[in-house]
Amino acid sequence: MLKPLDKVRNLKDPLKMFVSTWTFSFNSTALSEVKKRAEDLELRCESYSFPVITGDKTEVNWGGFKRVYAGKQTREGEWKVKFTEVWNSDVTEAFRLWFNAYHNYKEGTISLLEDYSAKVQVQLLNPDVYDPKPEGIKAYNMELYDVYPTNISYPNIDASSSNPISIDATFHYNYFLLGSEISGSGDSVEG
């Protein structure tokens, strides 16, 4: 059944629903060209998953009985994201330069982690993209550390299609913080 026009107007733009703002912080001057391209780059995410926190287990024998206790938590892993590209290919070019920063394919050189990794601040939920802005929804942030791309799929171009171009990217990170764990996030927990 068709919906009245005023109901259709309020449907969310599927591209806006997944807008997340990415801020890349590069320490190394070796990444100056990547930084230049990434500074003004707002990446639209079609889909992403949250990184994984894994808790280790420690087994202890006490009086002949096995007990299992929690060990350390691990926040290292890979994060897969699907970006929407536009025809000017700024996203793919920035990632190509980033790959070259840690492995210069032509010269066969490999760099140190500090020379190619970045801190990435991601605003996962941005209620400002909705019109009207929903009540009671606050922004939700994440920071990833020692980040670098490990896989980027260059898009298939179909000039006859009006669909957005999608890029699948995989990042490696050594650890991450979410929400109130980030200092100065404004989401601090009272207690």
VEXDREN-2710 file (C-alpha; in Angstrom, 1 decimal):
% VEXDREN-2710
k/r/px/py/pz
1/MET/0.0/0.0/0.0
2/LEU/1.3/3.5/-0.9
3/LYS/2.1/5.8/2.0
4/PRO/0.9/9.5/2.0
5/LEU/3.6/11.9/0.8
6/ASP/4.1/13.5/4.2
7/LYS/5.0/10.1/5.7
8/VAL/7.5/9.4/2.9
9/ARG/9.2/12.7/3.3
10/ASN/10.2/11.8/6.9
11/LEU/12.0/8.6/5.9
12/LYS/15.7/8.6/6.7
13/ASP/18.2/8.9/3.9
14/PRO/20.0/5.5/4.0
15/LEU/23.4/7.1/3.3
16/LYS/22.9/9.6/6.1
17/MET/21.9/6.9/8.6
18/PHE/25.5/5.6/8.6
19/VAL/27.4/8.8/8.4
20/SER/30.3/8.6/10.8
21/THR/32.9/11.3/11.1
22/TRP/36.5/10.0/11.0
23/THR/39.4/12.1/12.2
24/PHE/42.9/10.7/11.5
25/SER/45.8/11.8/13.6
26/PHE/49.2/11.0/12.2
27/ASN/52.4/11.5/14.2
28/SER/54.9/10.8/11.4
29/THR/56.0/13.3/8.8
30/ALA/56.3/10.4/6.4
31/LEU/52.5/10.4/6.3
32/SER/52.2/14.1/5.4
33/GLU/50.6/13.4/2.0
34/VAL/48.1/11.0/3.5
35/LYS/47.3/13.5/6.3
36/LYS/46.8/16.2/3.7
37/ARG/44.2/14.1/1.9
38/ALA/42.6/12.7/5.0
39/GLU/42.2/16.0/6.9
40/ASP/39.1/17.2/5.0
41/LEU/37.8/13.8/4.2
42/GLU/34.4/13.0/5.6
43/LEU/33.9/9.3/5.1
44/ARG/30.4/7.9/4.8
45/CYS/30.0/4.4/6.2
46/GLU/27.4/2.1/4.7
47/SER/28.1/-0.6/7.3
48/TYR/30.5/-1.4/10.1
49/SER/30.8/-3.7/13.1
50/PHE/32.0/-2.8/16.5
51/PRO/35.5/-4.1/17.4
52/VAL/35.7/-7.1/19.6
53/ILE/36.9/-7.3/23.3
54/THR/38.2/-10.7/24.3
55/GLY/38.8/-11.8/27.9
56/ASP/41.4/-14.4/28.7
57/LYS/40.9/-17.1/31.2
58/THR/43.4/-18.2/33.9
59/GLU/43.1/-21.8/35.3
60/VAL/44.1/-22.3/39.0
61/ASN/44.1/-25.7/40.9
62/TRP/43.2/-25.0/44.5
63/GLY/42.8/-27.9/46.9
64/GLY/42.5/-30.3/44.0
65/PHE/39.7/-28.4/42.3
66/LYS/40.1/-26.5/39.1
67/ARG/39.0/-22.8/39.2
68/VAL/38.8/-20.5/36.2
69/TYR/39.4/-16.8/36.8
70/ALA/39.3/-13.9/34.4
71/GLY/42.6/-12.9/32.9
72/LYS/43.5/-9.8/30.9
73/GLN/41.3/-8.3/28.2
74/THR/42.5/-8.0/24.6
75/ARG/41.4/-5.2/22.4
76/GLU/43.6/-5.8/19.4
77/GLY/42.1/-6.9/16.2
78/GLU/40.7/-6.0/12.8
79/TRP/37.8/-3.7/12.0
80/LYS/35.9/-4.0/8.7
81/VAL/34.1/-1.0/7.2
82/LYS/32.2/-0.3/4.0
83/PHE/32.7/3.2/2.8
84/THR/30.8/5.1/0.1
85/GLU/33.1/6.7/-2.5
86/VAL/32.4/9.5/-4.9
87/TRP/33.7/9.8/-8.4
88/ASN/36.7/11.9/-7.4
89/SER/38.4/8.9/-5.8
90/ASP/39.8/10.8/-2.8
91/VAL/39.2/7.8/-0.5
92/THR/40.9/5.2/-2.6
93/GLU/43.9/7.5/-3.2
94/ALA/44.3/8.3/0.5
95/PHE/44.4/4.6/1.3
96/ARG/46.8/3.8/-1.5
97/LEU/49.2/6.4/-0.1
98/TRP/48.8/5.0/3.4
99/PHE/49.7/1.5/2.2
100/ASN/52.8/2.9/0.5
101/ALA/53.8/4.6/3.8
102/TYR/54.4/1.2/5.5
103/HIS/55.6/-0.8/2.4
104/ASN/57.1/1.0/-0.5
105/TYR/56.3/-1.6/-3.2
106/LYS/58.6/-0.1/-5.8
107/GLU/61.7/0.2/-3.5
108/GLY/60.9/-2.8/-1.3
109/THR/61.2/-1.0/2.0
110/ILE/59.1/-1.4/5.2
111/SER/58.7/1.3/7.9
112/LEU/58.4/1.2/11.7
113/LEU/54.9/1.2/13.3
114/GLU/55.3/4.8/14.5
115/ASP/56.0/5.9/10.9
116/TYR/52.7/4.6/9.4
117/SER/50.1/4.1/12.2
118/ALA/47.5/6.6/13.2
119/LYS/45.0/7.3/16.0
120/VAL/41.5/7.4/14.6
121/GLN/38.7/9.2/16.3
122/VAL/35.3/8.0/15.0
123/GLN/31.9/9.5/15.8
124/LEU/29.9/6.3/15.4
125/LEU/26.5/7.9/16.1
126/ASN/25.9/11.4/15.0
127/PRO/22.3/12.5/15.8
128/ASP/23.0/15.8/14.0
129/VAL/22.5/14.2/10.6
130/TYR/18.8/13.6/11.3
131/ASP/16.2/16.2/10.5
132/PRO/14.3/16.6/12.8
133/LYS/17.0/15.7/15.3
134/PRO/15.8/12.8/17.6
135/GLU/15.4/13.6/21.3
136/GLY/17.5/11.8/23.9
137/ILE/20.1/10.4/21.5
138/LYS/23.7/11.5/22.1
139/ALA/26.7/11.1/20.0
140/TYR/28.7/7.9/20.6
141/ASN/32.5/8.0/20.0
142/MET/35.3/5.5/19.6
143/GLU/39.1/5.9/19.4
144/LEU/41.4/3.3/17.7
145/TYR/45.1/3.3/18.3
146/ASP/48.1/2.1/16.2
147/VAL/45.7/1.9/13.2
148/TYR/46.7/1.1/9.7
149/PRO/44.9/-0.4/6.7
150/THR/45.4/-4.1/5.8
151/ASN/43.0/-4.5/3.0
152/ILE/41.2/-2.2/0.6
153/SER/39.0/-3.3/-2.3
154/TYR/39.0/-0.9/-5.2
155/PRO/35.5/-0.4/-6.4
156/ASN/33.9/-1.7/-9.6
157/ILE/32.9/1.2/-11.8
158/ASP/29.6/1.0/-13.7
159/ALA/29.0/4.2/-15.6
160/SER/25.4/3.2/-16.3
161/SER/24.5/2.9/-12.6
162/SER/23.4/5.6/-10.3
163/ASN/24.2/3.6/-7.2
164/PRO/27.0/4.9/-4.9
165/ILE/30.4/3.2/-5.2
166/SER/31.3/1.0/-2.2
167/ILE/34.8/0.4/-0.9
168/ASP/35.5/-2.4/1.6
169/ALA/38.3/-1.6/4.0
170/THR/40.0/-3.6/6.8
171/PHE/42.0/-1.9/9.5
172/HIS/44.3/-3.3/12.1
173/TYR/44.4/-1.7/15.6
174/ASN/46.3/-2.5/18.7
175/TYR/43.6/-1.2/21.1
176/PHE/40.5/1.0/21.3
177/LEU/38.4/3.0/23.7
178/LEU/34.6/3.4/23.5
179/GLY/32.2/6.0/24.9
180/SER/32.9/7.1/28.4
181/GLU/36.4/5.5/28.4
182/ILE/37.6/8.4/26.2
183/SER/38.9/11.2/28.3
184/GLY/36.9/14.4/27.7
185/SER/34.2/12.6/25.8
186/GLY/31.4/14.2/27.9
187/ASP/29.9/10.7/28.4
188/SER/31.5/10.2/31.9
189/VAL/29.8/7.9/34.2
190/GLU/28.9/9.4/37.6
191/GLY/29.6/7.3/40.6
END
